[in-house]
Amino acid sequence: MTRTALAFLACITLLGAEFSPRLAPGGAPWTVREISTLRLTIDHLLSAPALHGAQVALLAIDTQRSTLLYSRNADEEFMPASNFKLLVGSTALRRLGLNFSYVTTVAADAPPVGGVESGNLYLRGGGDALLSVADLQQAAAAVAAAGVREVTGSVVTDASHFDAQRFGYGWSWDDLPYYYAPVITALELNDGVTRVQIEQPATAAGAPRVSAIPGSSTFTIDDALRAGPSTSANTVDVARPWDLPRTVEVVGSYPVGARGGNSFFVSVPDPESFAGDIFLQALESKGVSVADGVKDGRISAHPFVLWSHNSLLMPQLLARFWYPSDNLMGELMLKELGVLDAGEPGTDGHGAAVERQFLRSIGVDPDTVTIADGSGLSQYDRITPRDLLAILQYDWRASYRDVVLDALPVAGVRGTLRHSFIGTAAEYHVFAKTGSISHVRTISGFVQTKTHGVVTFSLLVNQWMGEQQPGGAAALARLRGAILSAIARQ
């Protein structure tokens, strides 16, 4: 076993029930023969039927020495899907910094007098996707602890930190009811979603019932679900009627006696009102009455702050962003970059300007990138494999390399790669961001090799029809594992 391999294995420590692999830089330089053999192997793999008719690109280089190992269509424009999150995350790391956090505030017009708050309470969002019900309960407790028992005005929800563009440009309208396409606003709660729970009927003749957790008066659950035979398929789905924007319609058939698939997440139609309503409920539970309910507005010019909450810091935010590939966090990060560029309200356009500045600073021509959103969900986004490698290479050489590596999914260990490449040479050795939208599968990151240190790669597949074929997705997954294993074995 080589010294590089031994060093890599020595860096694998057991944390709880999971390994925490590390990449080991260095290793022997590549020979011409080794590179030629690798290229022939990859050429053969890329000719597989699983990629028939697809647009495919692969660029791989030695991370330390920049030696070119493989290149196919490296300068063609591709839809990146969630590989685009590498751009906004890396830009945020550099421009917002490691100590950045989002701030949520509860304030009043003035201090309370005799337990009475004359005026409004303001719940101002700062872009924290991960603000929780527990956080708002703490906010309500802080209000009560300040002696407030009565508010003569309203709970005013303030989302003016960002603009009013609620969806990314180029998003598919039929994605909008689902958890992965939440409404974008500076005041979010629970990542912009609520959980829909299905309760089995008491008898086979009854219909299943659905409810939202947490419940809110700001949207309606239209229960159109029916019971199906115990041997039937679970076809539960959701819809957002075009003429009833605050209605979440649950449709389909749920098998009688089914034990699985009894809950799922849907996007909240109006996150600001949702957060305000949950905060109002929390206030009432703490003995604080509010005369005029919840309304939208802006915080007063000179607020009396009752509670302030900082989100996780950037390293933890990045992990919560990249591990599960959280679309909402990408959109909020883009708008936060917009605030950095031009002040409030943060916009996609100003955020994209900061991203283009970042690209230019690392040697990428911004004209080779089309930026429509922060998550990669847009059909309009475009980037080349060479541009993605430039971002990854910059992060590798940056002082915060370990922050980036700790935030990337790892094959067989965590995030979107937790169940990928199990039992292959790529397991534990691939640190990468994945991407998936209709007809698109992408993966870009780093591979630990056996003797040559680390390889930086970008493997992008567009116009892929395999998702419509039985076993197509599994075939592509095996192929990607074979390609990355071929690199890892070197």
Kinemage of the C-alpha trace (Angstrom):
@kinemage 1
@onewidth
@group {chain A} dominant
@subgroup {mainchain}
@vectorlist {calphas} color= white
{ca met a 1} P 0.000 0.000 0.000
{ca thr a 2} L 1.346 3.464 -0.906
{ca arg a 3} L 2.152 6.205 1.560
{ca thr a 4} L -0.642 8.345 0.097
{ca ala a 5} L -3.180 5.559 0.615
{ca leu a 6} L -1.941 4.953 4.142
{ca ala a 7} L -2.174 8.670 4.917
{ca phe a 8} L -5.713 8.730 3.576
{ca leu a 9} L -6.787 5.749 5.654
{ca ala a 10} L -5.161 7.237 8.726
{ca cys a 11} L -7.393 10.272 8.285
{ca ile a 12} L -10.574 8.177 8.423
{ca thr a 13} L -11.911 8.514 11.963
{ca leu a 14} L -15.038 7.005 13.417
{ca leu a 15} L -17.546 9.664 14.525
{ca gly a 16} L -20.583 7.985 16.033
{ca ala a 17} L -21.654 5.434 13.431
{ca glu a 18} L -20.096 7.192 10.416
{ca phe a 19} L -16.657 7.581 8.903
{ca ser a 20} L -15.292 11.066 8.339
{ca pro a 21} L -12.875 10.689 5.411
{ca arg a 22} L -10.298 13.319 4.487
{ca leu a 23} L -8.508 14.025 1.240
{ca ala a 24} L -4.746 13.508 1.219
{ca pro a 25} L -2.921 15.903 -1.136
{ca gly a 26} L 0.346 15.016 -2.818
{ca gly a 27} L 1.230 11.692 -4.300
{ca ala a 28} L 3.308 10.688 -7.304
{ca pro a 29} L 3.126 12.624 -10.584
{ca trp a 30} L 1.186 11.005 -13.404
{ca thr a 31} L 3.128 9.317 -16.195
{ca val a 32} L 2.160 9.632 -19.843
{ca arg a 33} L 1.307 5.943 -19.909
{ca glu a 34} L -0.973 6.186 -16.858
{ca ile a 35} L -2.845 9.113 -18.356
{ca ser a 36} L -3.209 7.319 -21.699
{ca thr a 37} L -4.561 4.191 -20.005
{ca leu a 38} L -7.029 6.216 -17.945
{ca arg a 39} L -8.270 8.026 -21.040
{ca leu a 40} L -8.858 4.782 -22.890
{ca thr a 41} L -10.763 3.393 -19.901
{ca ile a 42} L -12.972 6.475 -19.628
{ca asp a 43} L -13.559 6.622 -23.393
{ca his a 44} L -14.846 3.054 -23.237
{ca leu a 45} L -17.108 3.813 -20.277
{ca leu a 46} L -18.561 6.933 -21.902
{ca ser a 47} L -19.621 4.847 -24.918
{ca ala a 48} L -22.069 2.912 -22.724
{ca pro a 49} L -25.730 2.623 -23.808
{ca ala a 50} L -26.761 4.486 -20.641
{ca leu a 51} L -25.518 7.714 -22.271
{ca his a 52} L -26.968 7.099 -25.732
{ca gly a 53} L -28.040 10.406 -27.284
{ca ala a 54} L -26.921 12.496 -24.315
{ca gln a 55} L -24.678 15.563 -24.282
{ca val a 56} L -21.735 14.566 -22.099
{ca ala a 57} L -18.713 16.403 -20.760
{ca leu a 58} L -15.911 15.323 -18.457
{ca leu a 59} L -12.917 17.350 -17.390
{ca ala a 60} L -10.423 15.983 -14.858
{ca ile a 61} L -7.091 17.382 -13.700
{ca asp a 62} L -4.490 16.622 -11.060
{ca thr a 63} L -5.546 19.005 -8.292
{ca gln a 64} L -2.047 19.876 -7.071
{ca arg a 65} L -0.198 20.037 -10.394
{ca ser a 66} L -3.063 20.950 -12.803
{ca thr a 67} L -1.982 18.105 -15.105
{ca leu a 68} L -4.749 17.433 -17.623
{ca leu a 69} L -6.001 13.875 -17.236
{ca tyr a 70} L -9.147 13.831 -19.356
{ca ser a 71} L -11.143 16.337 -21.393
{ca arg a 72} L -14.321 15.973 -23.398
{ca asn a 73} L -16.512 18.953 -24.304
{ca ala a 74} L -14.913 20.960 -21.507
{ca asp a 75} L -15.912 24.327 -22.979
{ca glu a 76} L -19.483 23.507 -23.994
{ca glu a 77} L -22.347 25.145 -22.112
{ca phe a 78} L -24.398 22.816 -19.911
{ca met a 79} L -27.395 23.099 -17.656
{ca pro a 80} L -25.699 22.484 -14.310
{ca ala a 81} L -28.689 21.658 -12.085
{ca ser a 82} L -27.476 21.786 -8.473
{ca asn a 83} L -23.812 21.934 -9.474
{ca phe a 84} L -24.654 25.642 -9.800
{ca lys a 85} L -24.752 25.764 -5.999
{ca leu a 86} L -20.953 25.580 -6.099
{ca leu a 87} L -20.947 29.067 -7.639
{ca val a 88} L -23.150 30.824 -5.100
{ca gly a 89} L -21.661 28.939 -2.138
{ca ser a 90} L -18.072 29.670 -3.116
{ca thr a 91} L -18.861 33.318 -3.882
{ca ala a 92} L -20.565 33.668 -0.496
{ca leu a 93} L -17.588 32.142 1.298
{ca arg a 94} L -15.252 34.673 -0.257
{ca arg a 95} L -17.459 37.763 -0.169
{ca leu a 96} L -19.622 37.272 2.944
{ca gly a 97} L -16.928 35.517 4.956
{ca leu a 98} L -16.694 32.707 7.467
{ca asn a 99} L -18.332 34.713 10.267
{ca phe a 100} L -21.438 35.654 8.301
{ca ser a 101} L -24.862 34.753 9.691
{ca tyr a 102} L -28.441 35.803 8.926
{ca val a 103} L -30.198 37.879 11.572
{ca thr a 104} L -33.901 37.686 12.498
{ca thr a 105} L -35.316 40.394 14.759
{ca val a 106} L -38.416 40.980 16.878
{ca ala a 107} L -38.905 44.625 17.825
{ca ala a 108} L -41.551 47.126 18.931
{ca asp a 109} L -42.206 50.806 18.316
{ca ala a 110} L -41.221 51.638 21.912
{ca pro a 111} L -40.661 49.922 25.277
{ca pro a 112} L -43.806 48.520 26.911
{ca val a 113} L -45.545 50.530 29.597
{ca gly a 114} L -47.403 48.663 32.311
{ca gly a 115} L -47.361 45.447 30.271
{ca val a 116} L -48.888 47.178 27.235
{ca glu a 117} L -47.070 47.559 23.917
{ca ser a 118} L -48.774 50.532 22.269
{ca gly a 119} L -48.276 49.872 18.592
{ca asn a 120} L -46.945 46.890 16.703
{ca leu a 121} L -44.583 44.006 17.166
{ca tyr a 122} L -42.301 43.541 14.166
{ca leu a 123} L -40.955 40.209 12.980
{ca arg a 124} L -38.191 41.112 10.548
{ca gly a 125} L -36.618 38.412 8.413
{ca gly a 126} L -32.976 38.491 7.475
{ca gly a 127} L -32.905 35.573 5.034
{ca asp a 128} L -32.532 32.616 7.407
{ca ala a 129} L -34.080 29.590 5.696
{ca leu a 130} L -33.553 27.517 8.837
{ca leu a 131} L -35.524 29.711 11.243
{ca ser a 132} L -37.617 27.231 13.234
{ca val a 133} L -40.832 27.074 15.234
{ca ala a 134} L -38.653 26.624 18.332
{ca asp a 135} L -36.865 29.885 17.480
{ca leu a 136} L -40.175 31.752 17.301
{ca gln a 137} L -41.220 30.214 20.597
{ca gln a 138} L -38.019 31.607 22.106
{ca ala a 139} L -38.839 34.978 20.545
{ca ala a 140} L -42.294 34.923 22.121
{ca ala a 141} L -40.767 33.980 25.483
{ca ala a 142} L -38.402 36.960 25.196
{ca val a 143} L -41.342 39.285 24.504
{ca ala a 144} L -43.171 37.948 27.558
{ca ala a 145} L -40.012 38.183 29.666
{ca ala a 146} L -39.794 41.873 28.740
{ca gly a 147} L -43.114 42.347 30.537
{ca val a 148} L -45.359 42.559 27.480
{ca arg a 149} L -48.868 41.218 28.066
{ca glu a 150} L -50.826 43.170 25.471
{ca val a 151} L -50.034 44.500 21.989
{ca thr a 152} L -52.505 47.129 20.785
{ca gly a 153} L -51.472 46.829 17.143
{ca ser a 154} L -50.449 43.879 14.988
{ca val a 155} L -47.655 41.441 14.422
{ca val a 156} L -46.054 43.038 11.368
{ca thr a 157} L -44.006 40.735 9.171
{ca asp a 158} L -41.144 42.531 7.447
{ca ala a 159} L -39.409 40.817 4.516
{ca ser a 160} L -38.000 43.995 2.961
{ca his a 161} L -34.414 42.749 3.324
{ca phe a 162} L -34.975 41.087 -0.068
{ca asp a 163} L -37.104 42.018 -3.068
{ca ala a 164} L -40.557 40.608 -3.844
{ca gln a 165} L -39.481 38.137 -6.568
{ca arg a 166} L -40.917 34.938 -5.154
{ca phe a 167} L -39.591 32.352 -7.625
{ca gly a 168} L -36.436 31.938 -9.680
{ca tyr a 169} L -36.480 32.860 -13.337
{ca gly a 170} L -36.845 29.742 -15.472
{ca trp a 171} L -38.405 27.585 -12.764
{ca ser a 172} L -41.036 25.111 -13.981
{ca trp a 173} L -44.504 26.085 -12.791
{ca asp a 174} L -45.418 22.456 -12.034
{ca asp a 175} L -42.575 22.252 -9.482
{ca leu a 176} L -44.029 24.988 -7.308
{ca pro a 177} L -46.156 22.907 -4.885
{ca tyr a 178} L -43.171 20.751 -3.957
{ca tyr a 179} L -40.684 21.159 -1.108
{ca tyr a 180} L -37.764 21.699 -3.486
{ca ala a 181} L -39.312 24.795 -5.100
{ca pro a 182} L -40.320 26.940 -2.107
{ca val a 183} L -41.447 30.546 -2.234
{ca ile a 184} L -38.454 32.883 -1.786
{ca thr a 185} L -38.648 35.658 0.804
{ca ala a 186} L -36.429 37.181 3.482
{ca leu a 187} L -38.776 35.847 6.191
{ca glu a 188} L -38.869 32.057 6.040
{ca leu a 189} L -39.822 29.364 8.510
{ca asn a 190} L -38.881 25.680 8.446
{ca asp a 191} L -37.081 26.021 5.104
{ca gly a 192} L -40.260 27.310 3.461
{ca val a 193} L -42.198 24.064 3.885
{ca thr a 194} L -44.769 22.386 6.085
{ca arg a 195} L -45.295 18.678 6.698
{ca val a 196} L -48.486 17.022 5.486
{ca gln a 197} L -49.479 14.051 7.619
{ca ile a 198} L -51.786 11.292 6.339
{ca glu a 199} L -53.971 9.478 8.884
{ca gln a 200} L -55.330 6.049 8.050
{ca pro a 201} L -59.128 5.683 8.046
{ca ala a 202} L -60.696 3.725 10.885
{ca thr a 203} L -62.215 1.302 8.367
{ca ala a 204} L -61.431 0.243 4.825
{ca ala a 205} L -64.550 2.073 3.693
{ca gly a 206} L -63.320 5.382 5.088
{ca ala a 207} L -61.079 7.953 3.455
{ca pro a 208} L -57.614 8.930 4.697
{ca arg a 209} L -57.372 12.350 6.327
{ca val a 210} L -54.604 14.870 5.883
{ca ser a 211} L -53.375 17.682 8.096
{ca ala a 212} L -50.506 20.163 8.104
{ca ile a 213} L -47.861 20.232 10.850
{ca pro a 214} L -47.567 22.941 11.957
{ca gly a 215} L -51.029 24.086 10.977
{ca ser a 216} L -51.787 27.659 9.998
{ca ser a 217} L -54.717 29.765 8.893
{ca thr a 218} L -52.571 31.260 6.115
{ca phe a 219} L -53.165 28.339 3.759
{ca thr a 220} L -55.778 25.652 3.199
{ca ile a 221} L -55.255 21.920 2.772
{ca asp a 222} L -57.774 20.648 0.237
{ca asp a 223} L -58.124 16.949 1.026
{ca ala a 224} L -58.990 15.154 -2.212
{ca leu a 225} L -57.193 11.965 -1.188
{ca arg a 226} L -58.962 8.643 -1.534
{ca ala a 227} L -58.304 5.202 -0.079
{ca gly a 228} L -56.992 2.500 -2.375
{ca pro a 229} L -56.867 -1.283 -2.065
{ca ser a 230} L -54.155 -2.544 0.266
{ca thr a 231} L -52.214 -3.981 -2.679
{ca ser a 232} L -52.428 -0.816 -4.797
{ca ala a 233} L -49.703 1.736 -5.419
{ca asn a 234} L -49.289 4.866 -3.323
{ca thr a 235} L -50.068 7.696 -5.779
{ca val a 236} L -50.302 10.575 -3.301
{ca asp a 237} L -49.399 13.898 -4.910
{ca val a 238} L -49.919 17.618 -4.388
{ca ala a 239} L -51.100 20.461 -6.587
{ca arg a 240} L -51.400 24.228 -6.311
{ca pro a 241} L -54.597 25.330 -8.137
{ca trp a 242} L -53.776 28.331 -10.320
{ca asp a 243} L -56.866 30.248 -9.145
{ca leu a 244} L -56.398 29.331 -5.453
{ca pro a 245} L -52.775 30.256 -4.697
{ca arg a 246} L -53.160 29.718 -0.933
{ca thr a 247} L -54.550 26.211 -1.348
{ca val a 248} L -52.490 23.024 -1.212
{ca glu a 249} L -54.473 20.215 -2.835
{ca val a 250} L -53.604 16.643 -1.820
{ca val a 251} L -54.687 14.161 -4.469
{ca gly a 252} L -54.240 10.525 -5.420
{ca ser a 253} L -54.774 7.199 -3.701
{ca tyr a 254} L -53.323 5.952 -0.411
{ca pro a 255} L -53.427 2.164 0.146
{ca val a 256} L -55.463 0.932 3.109
{ca gly a 257} L -53.114 -0.334 5.803
{ca ala a 258} L -50.030 1.288 4.279
{ca arg a 259} L -47.237 1.875 6.782
{ca gly a 260} L -44.872 3.995 4.725
{ca gly a 261} L -45.172 7.238 2.811
{ca asn a 262} L -47.589 8.711 5.338
{ca ser a 263} L -46.017 12.156 5.459
{ca phe a 264} L -44.316 14.500 3.029
{ca phe a 265} L -43.340 18.152 2.744
{ca val a 266} L -44.945 20.833 0.588
{ca ser a 267} L -43.948 24.424 -0.059
{ca val a 268} L -45.829 27.053 1.946
{ca pro a 269} L -47.750 29.469 -0.331
{ca asp a 270} L -46.936 32.597 1.738
{ca pro a 271} L -43.925 32.089 4.036
{ca glu a 272} L -44.095 35.594 5.572
{ca ser a 273} L -47.701 35.214 6.708
{ca phe a 274} L -46.965 31.641 7.808
{ca ala a 275} L -44.096 32.785 10.035
{ca gly a 276} L -46.214 35.631 11.392
{ca asp a 277} L -49.098 33.309 12.210
{ca ile a 278} L -46.856 30.783 13.978
{ca phe a 279} L -45.271 33.661 15.947
{ca leu a 280} L -48.732 34.925 16.880
{ca gln a 281} L -49.669 31.466 18.161
{ca ala a 282} L -46.455 31.376 20.196
{ca leu a 283} L -47.195 34.798 21.701
{ca glu a 284} L -50.679 33.730 22.714
{ca ser a 285} L -49.265 30.577 24.326
{ca lys a 286} L -47.026 32.853 26.447
{ca gly a 287} L -49.941 35.007 27.565
{ca val a 288} L -49.338 37.887 25.137
{ca ser a 289} L -52.473 39.122 23.347
{ca val a 290} L -52.307 40.899 19.985
{ca ala a 291} L -55.273 43.078 19.019
{ca asp a 292} L -55.078 43.138 15.232
{ca gly a 293} L -53.541 39.857 14.111
{ca val a 294} L -50.844 39.642 11.429
{ca lys a 295} L -50.134 41.965 8.524
{ca asp a 296} L -47.274 42.785 6.175
{ca gly a 297} L -45.258 45.935 6.632
{ca arg a 298} L -41.911 47.396 7.599
{ca ile a 299} L -40.157 47.778 10.887
{ca ser a 300} L -40.199 51.257 12.430
{ca ala a 301} L -37.286 53.607 11.806
{ca his a 302} L -36.074 53.434 15.418
{ca pro a 303} L -37.193 50.036 16.743
{ca phe a 304} L -37.005 48.838 20.318
{ca val a 305} L -35.428 45.397 19.906
{ca leu a 306} L -36.901 42.643 22.073
{ca trp a 307} L -35.183 39.620 20.523
{ca ser a 308} L -32.493 38.968 17.960
{ca his a 309} L -31.480 35.630 16.514
{ca asn a 310} L -28.343 34.778 14.537
{ca ser a 311} L -28.384 31.802 12.205
{ca leu a 312} L -25.610 29.272 11.932
{ca leu a 313} L -22.294 30.682 10.763
{ca met a 314} L -21.193 30.316 7.151
{ca pro a 315} L -19.299 26.985 7.503
{ca gln a 316} L -22.374 25.313 9.026
{ca leu a 317} L -24.715 27.085 6.606
{ca leu a 318} L -22.684 25.789 3.676
{ca ala a 319} L -22.946 22.213 4.920
{ca arg a 320} L -26.701 22.536 5.479
{ca phe a 321} L -26.867 23.988 1.948
{ca trp a 322} L -24.719 21.521 0.000
{ca tyr a 323} L -25.346 18.251 1.876
{ca pro a 324} L -29.062 17.969 0.969
{ca ser a 325} L -28.817 20.412 -1.969
{ca asp a 326} L -31.212 22.950 -0.440
{ca asn a 327} L -32.654 25.118 -3.229
{ca leu a 328} L -34.097 27.780 -0.942
{ca met a 329} L -30.768 28.384 0.749
{ca gly a 330} L -29.182 28.942 -2.653
{ca glu a 331} L -31.759 31.553 -3.586
{ca leu a 332} L -31.451 33.378 -0.268
{ca met a 333} L -27.664 33.351 -0.513
{ca leu a 334} L -27.854 34.894 -3.987
{ca lys a 335} L -30.088 37.704 -2.731
{ca glu a 336} L -27.804 38.255 0.272
{ca leu a 337} L -24.953 38.789 -2.163
{ca gly a 338} L -27.248 41.340 -3.777
{ca val a 339} L -27.505 43.209 -0.474
{ca leu a 340} L -23.708 43.216 -0.319
{ca asp a 341} L -23.568 44.683 -3.812
{ca ala a 342} L -26.252 47.377 -3.657
{ca gly a 343} L -27.948 47.354 -0.247
{ca glu a 344} L -31.541 46.449 0.518
{ca pro a 345} L -33.548 44.989 -0.988
{ca gly a 346} L -31.327 42.166 -2.142
{ca thr a 347} L -32.081 41.043 -5.689
{ca asp a 348} L -31.030 38.201 -7.965
{ca gly a 349} L -29.609 40.694 -10.424
{ca his a 350} L -27.301 42.345 -7.909
{ca gly a 351} L -26.337 38.945 -6.488
{ca ala a 352} L -25.438 37.734 -9.973
{ca ala a 353} L -23.259 40.824 -10.414
{ca val a 354} L -21.239 39.772 -7.351
{ca glu a 355} L -20.941 36.246 -8.739
{ca arg a 356} L -19.652 37.600 -12.045
{ca gln a 357} L -17.075 39.676 -10.160
{ca phe a 358} L -15.974 36.534 -8.332
{ca leu a 359} L -15.708 34.570 -11.582
{ca arg a 360} L -13.635 37.272 -13.185
{ca ser a 361} L -11.311 37.370 -10.177
{ca ile a 362} L -10.535 33.643 -10.504
{ca gly a 363} L -9.885 33.821 -14.234
{ca val a 364} L -13.296 32.810 -15.582
{ca asp a 365} L -14.904 34.837 -18.365
{ca pro a 366} L -18.385 35.691 -16.966
{ca asp a 367} L -19.741 35.622 -20.511
{ca thr a 368} L -19.375 31.830 -20.450
{ca val a 369} L -21.911 31.617 -17.605
{ca thr a 370} L -25.642 32.364 -17.622
{ca ile a 371} L -26.904 33.115 -14.110
{ca ala a 372} L -30.679 32.918 -13.667
{ca asp a 373} L -30.914 31.758 -10.043
{ca gly a 374} L -28.857 30.566 -7.090
{ca ser a 375} L -29.930 26.932 -6.878
{ca gly a 376} L -29.606 25.547 -10.399
{ca leu a 377} L -33.317 24.776 -10.588
{ca ser a 378} L -33.725 27.195 -13.507
{ca gln a 379} L -33.880 25.960 -17.075
{ca tyr a 380} L -31.882 29.046 -18.073
{ca asp a 381} L -28.666 28.438 -16.108
{ca arg a 382} L -25.572 27.540 -18.132
{ca ile a 383} L -21.940 26.896 -17.241
{ca thr a 384} L -18.999 24.940 -18.664
{ca pro a 385} L -17.080 22.131 -16.982
{ca arg a 386} L -13.945 24.266 -17.197
{ca asp a 387} L -15.662 27.041 -15.246
{ca leu a 388} L -16.779 24.603 -12.518
{ca leu a 389} L -13.221 23.304 -12.238
{ca ala a 390} L -11.945 26.859 -11.856
{ca ile a 391} L -14.298 27.360 -8.900
{ca leu a 392} L -13.250 24.079 -7.289
{ca gln a 393} L -9.564 24.781 -7.853
{ca tyr a 394} L -9.901 28.212 -6.296
{ca asp a 395} L -11.595 26.716 -3.237
{ca trp a 396} L -8.879 24.066 -2.979
{ca arg a 397} L -6.166 26.713 -2.848
{ca ala a 398} L -8.083 29.048 -0.528
{ca ser a 399} L -7.380 29.328 3.186
{ca tyr a 400} L -10.819 27.843 3.871
{ca arg a 401} L -10.284 24.633 1.882
{ca asp a 402} L -11.324 22.468 4.832
{ca val a 403} L -14.598 24.386 5.170
{ca val a 404} L -15.435 23.554 1.548
{ca leu a 405} L -14.466 19.905 1.881
{ca asp a 406} L -16.430 19.552 5.121
{ca ala a 407} L -19.514 20.955 3.376
{ca leu a 408} L -19.427 18.652 0.338
{ca pro a 409} L -21.309 15.356 0.159
{ca val a 410} L -19.049 12.293 0.415
{ca ala a 411} L -19.698 8.982 -1.341
{ca gly a 412} L -21.038 6.425 1.098
{ca val a 413} L -20.931 8.863 4.019
{ca arg a 414} L -23.124 11.966 3.865
{ca gly a 415} L -25.400 14.237 1.906
{ca thr a 416} L -26.708 13.419 -1.553
{ca leu a 417} L -23.854 10.902 -2.016
{ca arg a 418} L -24.543 8.953 1.166
{ca his a 419} L -25.947 5.970 -0.726
{ca ser a 420} L -23.798 6.328 -3.845
{ca phe a 421} L -20.926 4.151 -5.099
{ca ile a 422} L -21.189 1.750 -2.158
{ca gly a 423} L -18.719 -1.119 -2.477
{ca thr a 424} L -16.708 0.531 -5.261
{ca ala a 425} L -13.311 2.203 -5.274
{ca ala a 426} L -15.149 5.540 -5.262
{ca glu a 427} L -16.730 4.940 -1.845
{ca tyr a 428} L -15.259 7.331 0.756
{ca his a 429} L -13.061 8.822 -1.976
{ca val a 430} L -15.427 11.218 -3.780
{ca phe a 431} L -16.201 14.649 -2.305
{ca ala a 432} L -18.608 16.275 -4.733
{ca lys a 433} L -21.743 18.266 -5.424
{ca thr a 434} L -24.449 16.449 -7.343
{ca gly a 435} L -27.197 17.878 -9.522
{ca ser a 436} L -30.441 16.517 -10.906
{ca ile a 437} L -33.317 18.044 -12.853
{ca ser a 438} L -35.290 16.643 -15.771
{ca his a 439} L -32.878 15.201 -18.376
{ca val a 440} L -29.862 16.493 -16.430
{ca arg a 441} L -27.432 14.665 -14.138
{ca thr a 442} L -24.260 16.382 -12.940
{ca ile a 443} L -21.485 15.809 -10.420
{ca ser a 444} L -18.386 17.926 -9.783
{ca gly a 445} L -15.791 17.792 -7.033
{ca phe a 446} L -12.713 15.906 -5.914
{ca val a 447} L -11.539 12.270 -6.040
{ca gln a 448} L -8.859 10.774 -3.837
{ca thr a 449} L -6.646 8.500 -5.939
{ca lys a 450} L -4.574 5.566 -4.749
{ca thr a 451} L -1.139 6.948 -5.616
{ca his a 452} L -1.489 10.386 -7.231
{ca gly a 453} L -3.201 12.482 -4.586
{ca val a 454} L -6.411 14.329 -5.441
{ca val a 455} L -8.145 14.830 -8.799
{ca thr a 456} L -10.583 17.663 -9.502
{ca phe a 457} L -13.360 16.711 -11.925
{ca ser a 458} L -16.644 17.781 -13.483
{ca leu a 459} L -18.921 15.223 -15.147
{ca leu a 460} L -21.980 16.823 -16.754
{ca val a 461} L -24.789 15.021 -18.606
{ca asn a 462} L -27.562 16.894 -20.439
{ca gln a 463} L -30.291 15.777 -22.869
{ca trp a 464} L -30.358 12.458 -21.048
{ca met a 465} L -33.376 10.297 -21.844
{ca gly a 466} L -32.498 7.419 -19.529
{ca glu a 467} L -34.777 8.626 -16.735
{ca gln a 468} L -37.693 7.548 -18.894
{ca gln a 469} L -36.337 4.009 -19.297
{ca pro a 470} L -36.728 1.158 -16.771
{ca gly a 471} L -33.472 0.904 -14.883
{ca gly a 472} L -32.091 3.984 -16.626
{ca ala a 473} L -31.261 5.907 -13.471
{ca ala a 474} L -29.524 2.907 -11.915
{ca ala a 475} L -27.499 2.330 -15.085
{ca leu a 476} L -26.255 5.918 -15.097
{ca ala a 477} L -25.422 5.739 -11.389
{ca arg a 478} L -23.334 2.612 -11.996
{ca leu a 479} L -21.592 4.272 -14.913
{ca arg a 480} L -20.697 7.349 -12.883
{ca gly a 481} L -19.390 5.102 -10.142
{ca ala a 482} L -17.281 3.187 -12.669
{ca ile a 483} L -15.753 6.381 -14.070
{ca leu a 484} L -14.921 7.814 -10.660
{ca ser a 485} L -13.650 4.417 -9.465
{ca ala a 486} L -11.337 4.244 -12.485
{ca ile a 487} L -9.834 7.535 -11.338
{ca ala a 488} L -9.716 6.545 -7.668
{ca arg a 489} L -7.824 3.312 -8.406
{ca gln a 490} L -4.927 5.182 -10.019
